[in-house]
Amino acid sequence: MKIILAEGDITEQSVDAIVNAANSSLMGGGGVDGAIHRRGGPEILEECRALRASRYGKGLPTGQAVATTAGRLPARWVIHTVGPVYSRSEDRSHLLASCYRESLHVADSLGAATVAFPAVSTGIYRWPMEDAARIALSAVRQAGSGVAQSAVREVRFVLFNPGAYAVFERALEQMG
Ligand code: ADP
């Protein structure tokens, strides 16, 4: 598995699947979620509604992932995952790592070879970028190695501004 970093808008990525930092309602929101629904069109929300009416009556739990169409986006699927809200008093890193692991698991079930991730939980959910980058990169790296390794060929982290890109770049270097 190749891990690459890009700076830009995830809705413009031509990959098999883009990951959405959704909230558990699956009904859209701000940040990257808002951008994906705006640019992808109403088909995505329709499928989210159907998921709420069937498998996820109470919403998608934190740390889990589910796929829908990507509508008008230049990707085939959107994989929605719910990041944890950052907490100073409670370590929720396992839930953030789970977002990446579960998203790749869904990607495998779809047969997606290329997947783009935003920096889940680092916006409205306030997770510090450096810590989030370390957790994200190590979770993806772990999923790409070992016995039950993911078949995803390329994971692209799409960072929304130069600062976030620099933090991910440093974290990747430090991992060696
Ligand atoms: P969360 O609620 O999980 O924190 P946000 O969407 O608020 O989700 O933020 C997650 C990250 O996505 C933030 O670093 C934010 O800057 C970034 N982001 C926002 N819009 C986009 C976009 N269009 N493409 C890529 N990243 C984005």
Boltz pocket constraint, residues with backbone or C-beta under 6 A from the ligand:
constraints:
  - pocket:
      binder: B
      contacts: [[A, 8], [A, 9], [A, 10], [A, 11], [A, 21], [A, 22], [A, 30], [A, 31], [A, 32], [A, 33], [A, 35], [A, 83], [A, 118], [A, 119], [A, 120], [A, 121], [A, 122], [A, 123], [A, 124], [A, 125], [A, 126], [A, 127], [A, 158], [A, 159], [A, 160], [A, 164]]
      max_distance: 6.0
